[in-house]
Amino acid sequence: MRRVAHVSDLHVLSPLGAEWRRALFNKRITGYANVLLRRGRVFRPHYLAKVLDRAAELADHVVVTGDITNLALESEYAEARRLFDRVARTTELTVAPGNHDIYLPEIGHERHFEQHFAPFLHSDLPDLAVEVPAGHFPCVKLRGPLALISLSSAVPRPPFVSSGILGRAQRQALLRVLDHPEVKRRTPWILVHHDPLDGASRLEQLRSGLVDAAALRGVLSRLPRGVVLFGHLHIRSRRTLDTRAGTLEVIGASGGSLDHEDDRVRAGLNLYTLEDDGSLAQAEAWVVNPTTLELERQPLNWSEP
Ligand SMILES: [Fe+2]
């Protein structure tokens, strides 16, 4: 494997219809208000189609770090699956769930994420996975020099709360994954929706961050090298995490369909070129030009989100 494309926060919207009217009468009303008042104006499905087509062209593997749907509606899952099947005709795809994909407790119970995206969640180490609301994680794919490890930080949350948590069982499972000989001899690339370097106040973290970010960093501290990819914040960023044994790259992607005047926020993809040992050789951004609708290559500079 030579190149990985990273897209995130697609927020695939359901067409207005019966499902939406039903959604209005339950807790999804806050998500609905978000769509209508803030997000609905800036998420552009035709940007997303361009981004996914380009990702499939440029990369050997496409990874998606969550918030694939907007309200976790059945029709949104179906549309997202249709888009992913197109990508998967030429390129392998791996997904991680976000808070929008597990909107209400029953979404987790009904296993919508796992059912709709099962073809993209075949783990090579299924015995090491634990059950969480979005399905069975960590999902591990051993590909050449890479160990792709998809985590789930998605849990049902009350209205106006978008935080996530991995939980003790999944963090312990991650430890076992990282200790597995087939993972140890590869470079780990970890997918998680929420920012693993979240340094916000405790209150802010409980509202919109990764509640157990510090505990995750504790698990990662044994790694000599590797890459952590995330989304959620809708802005491209590139930082490092020093561990006891080396340094990890921590890279955030923007929203896959988002329109915005700022190039760091507008829809696009991150493209990573790999060294022979699976470590990161080069990272660049491909960003939608709102006039031509083509994706243009830009540097993915070191920056805070
Ligand atoms: Fe999110």
py3Dmol code that shows the C-alpha trace and the ligand (Angstrom):
import py3Dmol

protein = """\
ATOM      1  CA  MET A   1       0.000   0.000   0.000  1.00  0.00           C
ATOM      2  CA  ARG A   2       1.403   3.383  -1.017  1.00  0.00           C
ATOM      3  CA  ARG A   3      -1.310   5.983  -0.460  1.00  0.00           C
ATOM      4  CA  VAL A   4      -4.147   6.482   2.020  1.00  0.00           C
ATOM      5  CA  ALA A   5      -6.931   9.063   1.528  1.00  0.00           C
ATOM      6  CA  HIS A   6      -8.629  10.420   4.647  1.00  0.00           C
ATOM      7  CA  VAL A   7     -12.131  11.920   4.545  1.00  0.00           C
ATOM      8  CA  SER A   8     -14.394  12.730   7.460  1.00  0.00           C
ATOM      9  CA  ASP A   9     -17.673  14.212   8.633  1.00  0.00           C
ATOM     10  CA  LEU A  10     -19.647  13.625   5.446  1.00  0.00           C
ATOM     11  CA  HIS A  11     -22.953  14.463   7.194  1.00  0.00           C
ATOM     12  CA  VAL A  12     -24.940  12.774   4.436  1.00  0.00           C
ATOM     13  CA  LEU A  13     -28.383  14.396   4.500  1.00  0.00           C
ATOM     14  CA  SER A  14     -31.660  12.619   4.093  1.00  0.00           C
ATOM     15  CA  PRO A  15     -34.039  14.132   1.547  1.00  0.00           C
ATOM     16  CA  LEU A  16     -36.980  15.897   3.181  1.00  0.00           C
ATOM     17  CA  GLY A  17     -39.758  13.395   3.653  1.00  0.00           C
ATOM     18  CA  ALA A  18     -41.744  11.245   6.008  1.00  0.00           C
ATOM     19  CA  GLU A  19     -38.688  10.246   7.945  1.00  0.00           C
ATOM     20  CA  TRP A  20     -37.888  13.858   8.686  1.00  0.00           C
ATOM     21  CA  ARG A  21     -41.384  14.580   9.871  1.00  0.00           C
ATOM     22  CA  ARG A  22     -41.109  11.628  12.213  1.00  0.00           C
ATOM     23  CA  ALA A  23     -37.707  12.857  13.364  1.00  0.00           C
ATOM     24  CA  LEU A  24     -39.252  16.158  14.365  1.00  0.00           C
ATOM     25  CA  PHE A  25     -41.254  14.473  17.056  1.00  0.00           C
ATOM     26  CA  ASN A  26     -38.399  12.982  18.972  1.00  0.00           C
ATOM     27  CA  LYS A  27     -35.008  14.049  20.265  1.00  0.00           C
ATOM     28  CA  ARG A  28     -33.630  14.409  16.801  1.00  0.00           C
ATOM     29  CA  ILE A  29     -35.205  17.861  16.785  1.00  0.00           C
ATOM     30  CA  THR A  30     -31.902  19.363  17.971  1.00  0.00           C
ATOM     31  CA  GLY A  31     -30.060  17.767  15.073  1.00  0.00           C
ATOM     32  CA  TYR A  32     -32.812  18.954  12.775  1.00  0.00           C
ATOM     33  CA  ALA A  33     -32.441  22.502  14.077  1.00  0.00           C
ATOM     34  CA  ASN A  34     -28.696  22.293  13.476  1.00  0.00           C
ATOM     35  CA  VAL A  35     -29.247  21.229   9.906  1.00  0.00           C
ATOM     36  CA  LEU A  36     -31.806  23.880   9.210  1.00  0.00           C
ATOM     37  CA  LEU A  37     -30.219  26.826  10.958  1.00  0.00           C
ATOM     38  CA  ARG A  38     -26.536  26.227  10.595  1.00  0.00           C
ATOM     39  CA  ARG A  39     -25.385  23.151   8.779  1.00  0.00           C
ATOM     40  CA  GLY A  40     -27.983  22.716   6.088  1.00  0.00           C
ATOM     41  CA  ARG A  41     -26.765  25.800   4.304  1.00  0.00           C
ATOM     42  CA  VAL A  42     -23.168  24.717   4.008  1.00  0.00           C
ATOM     43  CA  PHE A  43     -23.101  20.956   3.431  1.00  0.00           C
ATOM     44  CA  ARG A  44     -22.985  20.384  -0.312  1.00  0.00           C
ATOM     45  CA  PRO A  45     -23.616  16.841  -1.603  1.00  0.00           C
ATOM     46  CA  HIS A  46     -21.964  17.631  -4.967  1.00  0.00           C
ATOM     47  CA  TYR A  47     -18.730  18.558  -3.127  1.00  0.00           C
ATOM     48  CA  LEU A  48     -18.886  15.215  -1.343  1.00  0.00           C
ATOM     49  CA  ALA A  49     -19.319  13.292  -4.592  1.00  0.00           C
ATOM     50  CA  LYS A  50     -16.201  14.993  -6.008  1.00  0.00           C
ATOM     51  CA  VAL A  51     -14.224  14.335  -2.828  1.00  0.00           C
ATOM     52  CA  LEU A  52     -15.076  10.626  -2.759  1.00  0.00           C
ATOM     53  CA  ASP A  53     -14.395  10.172  -6.493  1.00  0.00           C
ATOM     54  CA  ARG A  54     -10.979  11.822  -6.123  1.00  0.00           C
ATOM     55  CA  ALA A  55     -10.182   9.810  -2.982  1.00  0.00           C
ATOM     56  CA  ALA A  56     -10.857   6.580  -4.900  1.00  0.00           C
ATOM     57  CA  GLU A  57      -8.638   7.756  -7.771  1.00  0.00           C
ATOM     58  CA  LEU A  58      -5.703   8.908  -5.669  1.00  0.00           C
ATOM     59  CA  ALA A  59      -5.425   6.255  -2.957  1.00  0.00           C
ATOM     60  CA  ASP A  60      -5.116   2.508  -2.410  1.00  0.00           C
ATOM     61  CA  HIS A  61      -7.215   2.756   0.738  1.00  0.00           C
ATOM     62  CA  VAL A  62      -9.823   5.322   1.837  1.00  0.00           C
ATOM     63  CA  VAL A  63     -10.469   5.879   5.546  1.00  0.00           C
ATOM     64  CA  VAL A  64     -13.490   7.736   6.942  1.00  0.00           C
ATOM     65  CA  THR A  65     -13.393   9.076  10.512  1.00  0.00           C
ATOM     66  CA  GLY A  66     -17.060   9.351  11.393  1.00  0.00           C
ATOM     67  CA  ASP A  67     -20.151  11.547  11.253  1.00  0.00           C
ATOM     68  CA  ILE A  68     -20.996   9.800   8.031  1.00  0.00           C
ATOM     69  CA  THR A  69     -24.720  10.509   8.465  1.00  0.00           C
ATOM     70  CA  ASN A  70     -26.337  13.585   9.939  1.00  0.00           C
ATOM     71  CA  LEU A  71     -29.273  12.293  11.990  1.00  0.00           C
ATOM     72  CA  ALA A  72     -28.505   8.556  11.730  1.00  0.00           C
ATOM     73  CA  LEU A  73     -31.687   8.129   9.688  1.00  0.00           C
ATOM     74  CA  GLU A  74     -32.197   4.939   7.709  1.00  0.00           C
ATOM     75  CA  SER A  75     -32.273   6.868   4.415  1.00  0.00           C
ATOM     76  CA  GLU A  76     -29.004   8.638   5.278  1.00  0.00           C
ATOM     77  CA  TYR A  77     -27.335   5.313   6.003  1.00  0.00           C
ATOM     78  CA  ALA A  78     -28.638   3.956   2.689  1.00  0.00           C
ATOM     79  CA  GLU A  79     -27.332   6.967   0.754  1.00  0.00           C
ATOM     80  CA  ALA A  80     -23.944   6.775   2.501  1.00  0.00           C
ATOM     81  CA  ARG A  81     -23.732   3.075   1.660  1.00  0.00           C
ATOM     82  CA  ARG A  82     -24.464   3.860  -1.996  1.00  0.00           C
ATOM     83  CA  LEU A  83     -21.619   6.417  -2.026  1.00  0.00           C
ATOM     84  CA  PHE A  84     -19.226   4.004  -0.305  1.00  0.00           C
ATOM     85  CA  ASP A  85     -20.064   1.158  -2.674  1.00  0.00           C
ATOM     86  CA  ARG A  86     -18.983   3.430  -5.547  1.00  0.00           C
ATOM     87  CA  VAL A  87     -15.639   4.066  -3.835  1.00  0.00           C
ATOM     88  CA  ALA A  88     -15.217   0.370  -3.037  1.00  0.00           C
ATOM     89  CA  ARG A  89     -15.416  -0.564  -6.718  1.00  0.00           C
ATOM     90  CA  THR A  90     -11.793   0.620  -7.071  1.00  0.00           C
ATOM     91  CA  THR A  91     -10.413   1.129  -3.561  1.00  0.00           C
ATOM     92  CA  GLU A  92     -10.679  -0.498  -0.168  1.00  0.00           C
ATOM     93  CA  LEU A  93     -12.584   1.487   2.451  1.00  0.00           C
ATOM     94  CA  THR A  94     -12.488   1.517   6.259  1.00  0.00           C
ATOM     95  CA  VAL A  95     -14.842   3.480   8.500  1.00  0.00           C
ATOM     96  CA  ALA A  96     -15.069   4.664  12.111  1.00  0.00           C
ATOM     97  CA  PRO A  97     -18.329   5.977  13.628  1.00  0.00           C
ATOM     98  CA  GLY A  98     -18.972   9.508  14.903  1.00  0.00           C
ATOM     99  CA  ASN A  99     -21.469  10.965  17.351  1.00  0.00           C
ATOM    100  CA  HIS A 100     -23.934  11.753  14.543  1.00  0.00           C
ATOM    101  CA  ASP A 101     -24.003   8.083  13.523  1.00  0.00           C
ATOM    102  CA  ILE A 102     -25.282   6.989  16.958  1.00  0.00           C
ATOM    103  CA  TYR A 103     -27.855   9.656  17.517  1.00  0.00           C
ATOM    104  CA  LEU A 104     -30.230   7.953  19.898  1.00  0.00           C
ATOM    105  CA  PRO A 105     -29.901   4.895  22.125  1.00  0.00           C
ATOM    106  CA  GLU A 106     -31.987   2.790  19.752  1.00  0.00           C
ATOM    107  CA  ILE A 107     -29.541   3.414  16.880  1.00  0.00           C
ATOM    108  CA  GLY A 108     -26.910   1.570  18.865  1.00  0.00           C
ATOM    109  CA  HIS A 109     -29.294  -1.165  19.882  1.00  0.00           C
ATOM    110  CA  GLU A 110     -30.450  -1.660  16.319  1.00  0.00           C
ATOM    111  CA  ARG A 111     -26.829  -1.930  15.156  1.00  0.00           C
ATOM    112  CA  HIS A 112     -27.443   0.371  12.180  1.00  0.00           C
ATOM    113  CA  PHE A 113     -23.809   1.349  11.792  1.00  0.00           C
ATOM    114  CA  GLU A 114     -22.532  -2.199  11.818  1.00  0.00           C
ATOM    115  CA  GLN A 115     -25.295  -3.479   9.540  1.00  0.00           C
ATOM    116  CA  HIS A 116     -25.006  -0.805   6.871  1.00  0.00           C
ATOM    117  CA  PHE A 117     -21.220  -0.668   6.806  1.00  0.00           C
ATOM    118  CA  ALA A 118     -20.364  -4.331   7.468  1.00  0.00           C
ATOM    119  CA  PRO A 119     -18.329  -4.684   4.207  1.00  0.00           C
ATOM    120  CA  PHE A 120     -15.979  -1.960   5.456  1.00  0.00           C
ATOM    121  CA  LEU A 121     -15.545  -3.396   8.964  1.00  0.00           C
ATOM    122  CA  HIS A 122     -14.053  -6.865   8.407  1.00  0.00           C
ATOM    123  CA  SER A 123     -11.485  -7.205  11.161  1.00  0.00           C
ATOM    124  CA  ASP A 124      -8.427  -9.438  10.820  1.00  0.00           C
ATOM    125  CA  LEU A 125      -8.368  -9.762  14.623  1.00  0.00           C
ATOM    126  CA  PRO A 126     -12.095 -10.118  15.442  1.00  0.00           C
ATOM    127  CA  ASP A 127     -11.462 -11.964  18.694  1.00  0.00           C
ATOM    128  CA  LEU A 128      -9.841  -8.848  20.165  1.00  0.00           C
ATOM    129  CA  ALA A 129     -12.900  -6.627  19.562  1.00  0.00           C
ATOM    130  CA  VAL A 130     -15.382  -5.693  22.283  1.00  0.00           C
ATOM    131  CA  GLU A 131     -19.022  -4.711  21.948  1.00  0.00           C
ATOM    132  CA  VAL A 132     -19.759  -0.952  22.003  1.00  0.00           C
ATOM    133  CA  PRO A 133     -22.893   0.972  20.878  1.00  0.00           C
ATOM    134  CA  ALA A 134     -21.714   1.207  17.230  1.00  0.00           C
ATOM    135  CA  GLY A 135     -20.757  -2.471  16.919  1.00  0.00           C
ATOM    136  CA  HIS A 136     -17.522  -4.375  17.567  1.00  0.00           C
ATOM    137  CA  PHE A 137     -14.281  -2.436  17.940  1.00  0.00           C
ATOM    138  CA  PRO A 138     -11.321  -2.122  17.582  1.00  0.00           C
ATOM    139  CA  CYS A 139     -11.593  -3.241  13.957  1.00  0.00           C
ATOM    140  CA  VAL A 140      -8.110  -4.169  12.724  1.00  0.00           C
ATOM    141  CA  LYS A 141      -6.958  -4.505   9.113  1.00  0.00           C
ATOM    142  CA  LEU A 142      -3.439  -5.798   8.460  1.00  0.00           C
ATOM    143  CA  ARG A 143      -2.400  -4.430   5.077  1.00  0.00           C
ATOM    144  CA  GLY A 144       1.246  -4.655   4.014  1.00  0.00           C
ATOM    145  CA  PRO A 145       3.298  -2.609   6.502  1.00  0.00           C
ATOM    146  CA  LEU A 146       0.130  -1.047   7.989  1.00  0.00           C
ATOM    147  CA  ALA A 147      -2.092  -2.045  10.878  1.00  0.00           C
ATOM    148  CA  LEU A 148      -5.252   0.043  10.397  1.00  0.00           C
ATOM    149  CA  ILE A 149      -7.124   0.208  13.698  1.00  0.00           C
ATOM    150  CA  SER A 150     -10.619   1.697  13.716  1.00  0.00           C
ATOM    151  CA  LEU A 151     -11.983   2.762  17.118  1.00  0.00           C
ATOM    152  CA  SER A 152     -15.475   3.847  18.125  1.00  0.00           C
ATOM    153  CA  SER A 153     -15.850   6.949  20.297  1.00  0.00           C
ATOM    154  CA  ALA A 154     -19.543   7.214  19.323  1.00  0.00           C
ATOM    155  CA  VAL A 155     -22.081   6.896  22.102  1.00  0.00           C
ATOM    156  CA  PRO A 156     -25.673   8.174  22.405  1.00  0.00           C
ATOM    157  CA  ARG A 157     -25.685  11.631  23.966  1.00  0.00           C
ATOM    158  CA  PRO A 158     -28.376  14.012  25.206  1.00  0.00           C
ATOM    159  CA  PRO A 159     -29.348  17.010  23.018  1.00  0.00           C
ATOM    160  CA  PHE A 160     -26.593  19.618  22.466  1.00  0.00           C
ATOM    161  CA  VAL A 161     -23.868  17.195  23.599  1.00  0.00           C
ATOM    162  CA  SER A 162     -21.458  15.871  20.957  1.00  0.00           C
ATOM    163  CA  SER A 163     -18.720  14.380  23.107  1.00  0.00           C
ATOM    164  CA  GLY A 164     -17.458  10.833  22.733  1.00  0.00           C
ATOM    165  CA  ILE A 165     -15.882   8.135  24.828  1.00  0.00           C
ATOM    166  CA  LEU A 166     -13.986   4.954  24.027  1.00  0.00           C
ATOM    167  CA  GLY A 167     -14.640   3.341  27.380  1.00  0.00           C
ATOM    168  CA  ARG A 168     -12.447   1.175  29.525  1.00  0.00           C
ATOM    169  CA  ALA A 169     -13.237  -2.113  27.733  1.00  0.00           C
ATOM    170  CA  GLN A 170     -12.333  -0.735  24.304  1.00  0.00           C
ATOM    171  CA  ARG A 171      -9.141   0.918  25.608  1.00  0.00           C
ATOM    172  CA  GLN A 172      -8.072  -2.382  27.142  1.00  0.00           C
ATOM    173  CA  ALA A 173      -8.894  -4.123  23.863  1.00  0.00           C
ATOM    174  CA  LEU A 174      -6.722  -1.554  22.085  1.00  0.00           C
ATOM    175  CA  LEU A 175      -3.844  -2.443  24.408  1.00  0.00           C
ATOM    176  CA  ARG A 176      -4.226  -6.096  23.442  1.00  0.00           C
ATOM    177  CA  VAL A 177      -4.361  -5.164  19.751  1.00  0.00           C
ATOM    178  CA  LEU A 178      -1.174  -3.096  20.022  1.00  0.00           C
ATOM    179  CA  ASP A 179       0.556  -6.024  21.763  1.00  0.00           C
ATOM    180  CA  HIS A 180      -0.428  -8.501  19.039  1.00  0.00           C
ATOM    181  CA  PRO A 181       2.671  -9.658  17.107  1.00  0.00           C
ATOM    182  CA  GLU A 182       1.047  -8.979  13.725  1.00  0.00           C
ATOM    183  CA  VAL A 183       0.356  -5.392  14.815  1.00  0.00           C
ATOM    184  CA  LYS A 184       3.694  -4.899  16.562  1.00  0.00           C
ATOM    185  CA  ARG A 185       5.664  -5.623  13.426  1.00  0.00           C
ATOM    186  CA  ARG A 186       3.633  -3.067  11.475  1.00  0.00           C
ATOM    187  CA  THR A 187       3.041   0.684  11.795  1.00  0.00           C
ATOM    188  CA  PRO A 188      -0.296   1.411  13.521  1.00  0.00           C
ATOM    189  CA  TRP A 189      -2.668   3.863  11.853  1.00  0.00           C
ATOM    190  CA  ILE A 190      -5.484   4.585  14.286  1.00  0.00           C
ATOM    191  CA  LEU A 191      -8.871   6.018  13.266  1.00  0.00           C
ATOM    192  CA  VAL A 192     -11.014   7.779  15.855  1.00  0.00           C
ATOM    193  CA  HIS A 193     -13.721  10.405  15.367  1.00  0.00           C
ATOM    194  CA  HIS A 194     -12.888  12.744  18.269  1.00  0.00           C
ATOM    195  CA  ASP A 195      -9.632  14.679  18.734  1.00  0.00           C
ATOM    196  CA  PRO A 196      -7.194  12.508  20.744  1.00  0.00           C
ATOM    197  CA  LEU A 197      -5.172  15.589  21.781  1.00  0.00           C
ATOM    198  CA  ASP A 198      -8.261  17.334  23.126  1.00  0.00           C
ATOM    199  CA  GLY A 199      -6.930  19.871  25.612  1.00  0.00           C
ATOM    200  CA  ALA A 200     -10.154  21.722  26.352  1.00  0.00           C
ATOM    201  CA  SER A 201     -11.472  22.366  29.839  1.00  0.00           C
ATOM    202  CA  ARG A 202     -13.119  19.383  31.518  1.00  0.00           C
ATOM    203  CA  LEU A 203     -16.536  20.958  31.057  1.00  0.00           C
ATOM    204  CA  GLU A 204     -15.952  21.593  27.354  1.00  0.00           C
ATOM    205  CA  GLN A 205     -14.569  18.079  26.959  1.00  0.00           C
ATOM    206  CA  LEU A 206     -17.700  16.608  28.492  1.00  0.00           C
ATOM    207  CA  ARG A 207     -19.798  18.684  26.106  1.00  0.00           C
ATOM    208  CA  SER A 208     -17.991  18.147  22.815  1.00  0.00           C
ATOM    209  CA  GLY A 209     -14.612  16.437  23.243  1.00  0.00           C
ATOM    210  CA  LEU A 210     -13.180  12.975  23.820  1.00  0.00           C
ATOM    211  CA  VAL A 211     -13.979  12.347  27.466  1.00  0.00           C
ATOM    212  CA  ASP A 212     -11.223   9.743  27.915  1.00  0.00           C
ATOM    213  CA  ALA A 213      -8.629  11.403  25.647  1.00  0.00           C
ATOM    214  CA  ALA A 214      -5.992  11.334  28.399  1.00  0.00           C
ATOM    215  CA  ALA A 215      -6.518   7.614  28.983  1.00  0.00           C
ATOM    216  CA  LEU A 216      -6.219   6.988  25.224  1.00  0.00           C
ATOM    217  CA  ARG A 217      -2.936   8.889  25.165  1.00  0.00           C
ATOM    218  CA  GLY A 218      -1.801   6.657  28.018  1.00  0.00           C
ATOM    219  CA  VAL A 219      -2.467   3.582  25.861  1.00  0.00           C
ATOM    220  CA  LEU A 220      -0.675   5.158  22.898  1.00  0.00           C
ATOM    221  CA  SER A 221       2.357   6.139  24.992  1.00  0.00           C
ATOM    222  CA  ARG A 222       4.014   2.753  24.353  1.00  0.00           C
ATOM    223  CA  LEU A 223       4.158   3.285  20.585  1.00  0.00           C
ATOM    224  CA  PRO A 224       7.469   4.226  18.959  1.00  0.00           C
ATOM    225  CA  ARG A 225       5.745   5.428  15.787  1.00  0.00           C
ATOM    226  CA  GLY A 226       2.346   5.617  14.170  1.00  0.00           C
ATOM    227  CA  VAL A 227      -0.392   7.909  12.948  1.00  0.00           C
ATOM    228  CA  VAL A 228      -3.712   8.909  14.533  1.00  0.00           C
ATOM    229  CA  LEU A 229      -6.424  10.251  12.214  1.00  0.00           C
ATOM    230  CA  PHE A 230      -9.553  12.034  13.425  1.00  0.00           C
ATOM    231  CA  GLY A 231     -12.400  14.363  12.343  1.00  0.00           C
ATOM    232  CA  HIS A 232     -15.239  15.966  14.345  1.00  0.00           C
ATOM    233  CA  LEU A 233     -13.760  19.498  14.422  1.00  0.00           C
ATOM    234  CA  HIS A 234     -14.260  20.145  10.682  1.00  0.00           C
ATOM    235  CA  ILE A 235     -10.811  21.662  10.217  1.00  0.00           C
ATOM    236  CA  ARG A 236      -7.534  20.298   8.845  1.00  0.00           C
ATOM    237  CA  SER A 237      -4.746  20.147  11.389  1.00  0.00           C
ATOM    238  CA  ARG A 238      -1.413  18.422  11.864  1.00  0.00           C
ATOM    239  CA  ARG A 239       0.318  17.915  15.214  1.00  0.00           C
ATOM    240  CA  THR A 240       2.522  15.381  16.982  1.00  0.00           C
ATOM    241  CA  LEU A 241       2.192  13.400  20.183  1.00  0.00           C
ATOM    242  CA  ASP A 242       5.440  12.533  21.956  1.00  0.00           C
ATOM    243  CA  THR A 243       5.317   9.101  23.541  1.00  0.00           C
ATOM    244  CA  ARG A 244       7.716   7.263  25.867  1.00  0.00           C
ATOM    245  CA  ALA A 245       9.197   5.510  22.837  1.00  0.00           C
ATOM    246  CA  GLY A 246       8.945   8.033  19.999  1.00  0.00           C
ATOM    247  CA  THR A 247       6.501  10.346  18.236  1.00  0.00           C
ATOM    248  CA  LEU A 248       3.067   9.891  16.660  1.00  0.00           C
ATOM    249  CA  GLU A 249       1.562  12.071  13.937  1.00  0.00           C
ATOM    250  CA  VAL A 250      -1.950  13.301  14.756  1.00  0.00           C
ATOM    251  CA  ILE A 251      -3.876  14.615  11.757  1.00  0.00           C
ATOM    252  CA  GLY A 252      -7.394  16.021  11.499  1.00  0.00           C
ATOM    253  CA  ALA A 253      -9.565  16.179   8.371  1.00  0.00           C
ATOM    254  CA  SER A 254     -12.180  18.777   7.440  1.00  0.00           C
ATOM    255  CA  GLY A 255     -15.796  17.900   6.649  1.00  0.00           C
ATOM    256  CA  GLY A 256     -16.199  16.005   3.372  1.00  0.00           C
ATOM    257  CA  SER A 257     -19.051  18.159   2.060  1.00  0.00           C
ATOM    258  CA  LEU A 258     -18.566  21.446   3.898  1.00  0.00           C
ATOM    259  CA  ASP A 259     -18.550  24.790   2.099  1.00  0.00           C
ATOM    260  CA  HIS A 260     -16.501  27.556   3.708  1.00  0.00           C
ATOM    261  CA  GLU A 261     -14.295  30.460   2.645  1.00  0.00           C
ATOM    262  CA  ASP A 262     -11.349  29.093   4.676  1.00  0.00           C
ATOM    263  CA  ASP A 263      -9.299  26.471   2.785  1.00  0.00           C
ATOM    264  CA  ARG A 264      -8.567  24.641   6.055  1.00  0.00           C
ATOM    265  CA  VAL A 265     -12.296  24.110   6.552  1.00  0.00           C
ATOM    266  CA  ARG A 266     -13.727  23.698   3.035  1.00  0.00           C
ATOM    267  CA  ALA A 267     -14.449  20.159   1.803  1.00  0.00           C
ATOM    268  CA  GLY A 268     -11.573  18.038   0.629  1.00  0.00           C
ATOM    269  CA  LEU A 269      -9.458  15.075   1.556  1.00  0.00           C
ATOM    270  CA  ASN A 270      -6.097  14.447   3.158  1.00  0.00           C
ATOM    271  CA  LEU A 271      -3.726  12.285   1.119  1.00  0.00           C
ATOM    272  CA  TYR A 272      -0.936  10.396   2.864  1.00  0.00           C
ATOM    273  CA  THR A 273       2.044   8.807   1.113  1.00  0.00           C
ATOM    274  CA  LEU A 274       3.706   5.949   2.980  1.00  0.00           C
ATOM    275  CA  GLU A 275       7.304   4.875   3.554  1.00  0.00           C
ATOM    276  CA  ASP A 276       8.142   1.193   2.977  1.00  0.00           C
ATOM    277  CA  ASP A 277       7.774   0.527   6.732  1.00  0.00           C
ATOM    278  CA  GLY A 278       4.276   2.051   6.796  1.00  0.00           C
ATOM    279  CA  SER A 279       5.258   5.315   8.468  1.00  0.00           C
ATOM    280  CA  LEU A 280       4.100   8.617   7.003  1.00  0.00           C
ATOM    281  CA  ALA A 281       6.347  10.022   4.258  1.00  0.00           C
ATOM    282  CA  GLN A 282       4.188  12.934   3.111  1.00  0.00           C
ATOM    283  CA  ALA A 283       0.815  14.497   3.911  1.00  0.00           C
ATOM    284  CA  GLU A 284      -1.061  16.869   1.641  1.00  0.00           C
ATOM    285  CA  ALA A 285      -4.575  18.273   1.339  1.00  0.00           C
ATOM    286  CA  TRP A 286      -6.789  18.215  -1.745  1.00  0.00           C
ATOM    287  CA  VAL A 287      -9.393  20.954  -1.419  1.00  0.00           C
ATOM    288  CA  VAL A 288     -12.535  21.660  -3.476  1.00  0.00           C
ATOM    289  CA  ASN A 289     -12.281  24.791  -5.603  1.00  0.00           C
ATOM    290  CA  PRO A 290     -15.803  26.247  -5.269  1.00  0.00           C
ATOM    291  CA  THR A 291     -15.713  27.724  -8.785  1.00  0.00           C
ATOM    292  CA  THR A 292     -14.386  24.816 -10.841  1.00  0.00           C
ATOM    293  CA  LEU A 293     -15.502  22.085  -8.370  1.00  0.00           C
ATOM    294  CA  GLU A 294     -12.147  20.388  -8.989  1.00  0.00           C
ATOM    295  CA  LEU A 295      -9.929  19.354  -6.095  1.00  0.00           C
ATOM    296  CA  GLU A 296      -6.649  21.277  -5.838  1.00  0.00           C
ATOM    297  CA  ARG A 297      -3.517  20.127  -4.040  1.00  0.00           C
ATOM    298  CA  GLN A 298      -2.384  22.209  -1.060  1.00  0.00           C
ATOM    299  CA  PRO A 299       0.206  21.716   1.678  1.00  0.00           C
ATOM    300  CA  LEU A 300      -1.115  20.188   4.897  1.00  0.00           C
ATOM    301  CA  ASN A 301       0.775  22.484   7.229  1.00  0.00           C
ATOM    302  CA  TRP A 302       1.614  21.888  10.867  1.00  0.00           C
ATOM    303  CA  SER A 303      -1.181  23.590  12.782  1.00  0.00           C
ATOM    304  CA  GLU A 304      -3.508  23.389  15.746  1.00  0.00           C
ATOM    305  CA  PRO A 305      -7.194  22.789  14.983  1.00  0.00           C
TER     306      PRO A 305
END
"""
ligand_1 = """\
1
LIG
Fe -18.704 14.755 15.367
"""
view = py3Dmol.view(width=600, height=400)
view.addModel(protein, "pdb")
view.setStyle({"model": 0}, {"cartoon": {"style": "trace"}})
view.addModel(ligand_1, "xyz")
view.setStyle({"model": 1}, {"stick": {}})
view.zoomTo()
view.show()
